[in-house]
Amino acid sequence: MKKLLFQFDTDSHPSSFDTVVAYDGGADHVIPHGGLTPDNITSLVEGTIFTRAPKDKKNTAIFVGGSDIVAGQELYIAVQKHFFPGFQVSVMLDSNGSNTTAAAAVAKIATSTSLSGKKAVILGGTGPVGQRAAAMLALEGADVSISSRHIFSAEKACFSMKERFNVDLTPIEAADCDARGEAIADANIVLATGAAGIELLKTEHWIDNPNLEVLVDANATPPLGLGGTDMLDKGINRHGKIIWGAIGFGTLKLALHRACIAKLFEDNKQALDAELIYKLAKEMA
Ligand SMILES: NC(=O)c1ccc[n+]([C@@H]2O[C@H](COP(=O)([O-])OP(=O)(O)OC[C@H]3O[C@@H](n4cnc5c(N)ncnc54)[C@H](OP(=O)(O)O)[C@@H]3O)[C@@H](O)[C@H]2O)c1
């Protein structure tokens, strides 16, 4: 029986990245749908849960993606509201690679230093990756701040993570590299999750900071998010700090993403969101 993965994307064009990784993770056929909302998925979900015998339902699964994590969260919940005993399939949420990228980054930080009680700043942390990473670090006991160019965006992201994970995050407004340099003055951990191709810190903003232990950059598109680092940095020491570049930890992100896809087909009851994806990341890291 073919393993079918239905890609439910909240954007009008379903992510080609997610399609490729779905095949690499073991799906035999991937069916991408774009522009999905809680209001237009009923027949699509019913088609996944009513078609195969109970023992075969594990061969059908749903992946929720798209660039908007809040829309993704709503769609992920809406999908599961159509399930009832005996009629469900496995489902995963990973809008913009948010859970898998954040989980891989935080799991790698945890191999480099302890997290509990540490001060962590997520630069450009208002996107899907930054929000989820902030929540994962906070759940590990770190004291986490999210920076944005606009305080209201940072506040919105913190509120959203409080609602979903019951974590208390601190919003910071930092409009340019100098302001972000000041924002990390007493940080032990810095994770840069700004948009692709945006430099968030220059070398001089972190090189002499005595408090910093670990810096991680999620952005692999030049210019990198953290000046003076290399996207291939794999937990190497630069100026007394441990550096993880986007490709350096990205190999774990891709392996994790593929492993999650494979897990969807183990049975028909998997519900993979931040908590379980982060647990798997720690095992793999
Ligand atoms: N390494 C990997 O394996 C991997 C996998 C997936 C994604 N990524 C990367 O992870 C990063 C985060 O992804 P994402 O989807 O969460 O990002 P995103 O939503 O595209 O952007 C994150 C934030 O960047 C800030 N930003 C945008 N333009 C900016 C500018 N000109 N100056 C300063 N800040 C700016 C925005 O924050 P404000 O408007 O609030 O300031 C935005 O919310 C991206 O670089 C992406 O390419 C890496």
The ligand as an SDF file (V2000), in Angstrom:
LIG
                    3D

 48 52  0  0  0  0  0  0  0  0999 V2000
   19.1440   26.4180    8.9660 N   0  0  0  0  0  0  0  0  0  0  0  0
   18.0350   25.7970    8.6310 C   0  0  0  0  0  0  0  0  0  0  0  0
   17.9850   24.5720    8.5760 O   0  0  0  0  0  0  0  0  0  0  0  0
   16.7970   26.6080    8.3570 C   0  0  0  0  0  0  0  0  0  0  0  0
   15.5600   26.0170    8.0830 C   0  0  0  0  0  0  0  0  0  0  0  0
   14.4380   26.8440    7.8980 C   0  0  0  0  0  0  0  0  0  0  0  0
   14.5830   28.2230    7.9450 C   0  0  0  0  0  0  0  0  0  0  0  0
   15.8140   28.7550    8.1540 N   0  0  0  0  0  0  0  0  0  0  0  0
   16.0390   30.2000    8.2600 C   0  0  0  0  0  0  0  0  0  0  0  0
   15.5910   30.5810    9.5560 O   0  0  0  0  0  0  0  0  0  0  0  0
   15.3470   31.9910    9.5520 C   0  0  0  0  0  0  0  0  0  0  0  0
   14.0290   32.2650   10.2400 C   0  0  0  0  0  0  0  0  0  0  0  0
   12.9630   31.7510    9.4690 O   0  0  0  0  0  0  0  0  0  0  0  0
   11.5080   32.3820    9.6330 P   0  0  0  0  0  0  0  0  0  0  0  0
   10.6440   31.7540    8.6170 O   0  0  0  0  0  0  0  0  0  0  0  0
   11.0940   32.3280   11.0590 O   0  0  0  0  0  0  0  0  0  0  0  0
   11.8530   33.9030    9.2510 O   0  0  0  0  0  0  0  0  0  0  0  0
   10.9400   35.1060    8.7100 P   0  0  0  0  0  0  0  0  0  0  0  0
    9.5700   34.9250    9.2520 O   0  0  0  0  0  0  0  0  0  0  0  0
   11.1200   35.2360    7.2560 O   0  0  0  0  0  0  0  0  0  0  0  0
   11.6630   36.3630    9.3830 O   0  0  0  0  0  0  0  0  0  0  0  0
   11.8960   36.4380   10.7720 C   0  0  0  0  0  0  0  0  0  0  0  0
   11.9330   37.8900   11.1950 C   0  0  0  0  0  0  0  0  0  0  0  0
   13.0010   38.5850   10.5680 O   0  0  0  0  0  0  0  0  0  0  0  0
   12.7410   39.9670   10.7530 C   0  0  0  0  0  0  0  0  0  0  0  0
   13.1630   40.7580    9.5980 N   0  0  0  0  0  0  0  0  0  0  0  0
   12.6430   40.7610    8.3420 C   0  0  0  0  0  0  0  0  0  0  0  0
   13.2830   41.6750    7.5670 N   0  0  0  0  0  0  0  0  0  0  0  0
   14.2070   42.2640    8.3540 C   0  0  0  0  0  0  0  0  0  0  0  0
   15.1590   43.3180    8.1520 C   0  0  0  0  0  0  0  0  0  0  0  0
   15.2950   43.9270    6.9630 N   0  0  0  0  0  0  0  0  0  0  0  0
   15.9380   43.6760    9.2050 N   0  0  0  0  0  0  0  0  0  0  0  0
   15.8310   43.0690   10.4070 C   0  0  0  0  0  0  0  0  0  0  0  0
   14.9340   42.0830   10.6680 N   0  0  0  0  0  0  0  0  0  0  0  0
   14.1410   41.6910    9.6470 C   0  0  0  0  0  0  0  0  0  0  0  0
   11.2360   40.1280   10.9520 C   0  0  0  0  0  0  0  0  0  0  0  0
   11.0430   40.5610   12.2880 O   0  0  0  0  0  0  0  0  0  0  0  0
   10.4510   42.0110   12.6820 P   0  0  0  0  0  0  0  0  0  0  0  0
    9.6490   42.5180   11.5310 O   0  0  0  0  0  0  0  0  0  0  0  0
    9.6290   41.6940   13.8850 O   0  0  0  0  0  0  0  0  0  0  0  0
   11.6480   42.8390   13.0010 O   0  0  0  0  0  0  0  0  0  0  0  0
   10.7280   38.7090   10.8030 C   0  0  0  0  0  0  0  0  0  0  0  0
    9.6120   38.4060   11.6340 O   0  0  0  0  0  0  0  0  0  0  0  0
   15.4080   32.4300    8.0840 C   0  0  0  0  0  0  0  0  0  0  0  0
   16.6470   33.0540    7.8450 O   0  0  0  0  0  0  0  0  0  0  0  0
   15.3050   31.1170    7.3160 C   0  0  0  0  0  0  0  0  0  0  0  0
   15.9390   31.1750    6.0550 O   0  0  0  0  0  0  0  0  0  0  0  0
   16.8950   27.9840    8.3940 C   0  0  0  0  0  0  0  0  0  0  0  0
  1  2  1  0
  2  3  2  0
  2  4  1  0
  4  5  1  0
  4 48  2  0
  5  6  2  0
  6  7  1  0
  7  8  2  0
  8  9  1  0
  8 48  1  0
  9 10  1  0
  9 46  1  0
 10 11  1  0
 11 12  1  0
 11 44  1  0
 12 13  1  0
 13 14  1  0
 14 15  2  0
 14 16  1  0
 14 17  1  0
 17 18  1  0
 18 19  2  0
 18 20  1  0
 18 21  1  0
 21 22  1  0
 22 23  1  0
 23 24  1  0
 23 42  1  0
 24 25  1  0
 25 26  1  0
 25 36  1  0
 26 27  1  0
 26 35  1  0
 27 28  2  0
 28 29  1  0
 29 30  1  0
 29 35  2  0
 30 31  1  0
 30 32  2  0
 32 33  1  0
 33 34  2  0
 34 35  1  0
 36 37  1  0
 36 42  1  0
 37 38  1  0
 38 39  2  0
 38 40  1  0
 38 41  1  0
 42 43  1  0
 44 45  1  0
 44 46  1  0
 46 47  1  0
M  CHG  2   8   1  16  -1
M  END
$$$$
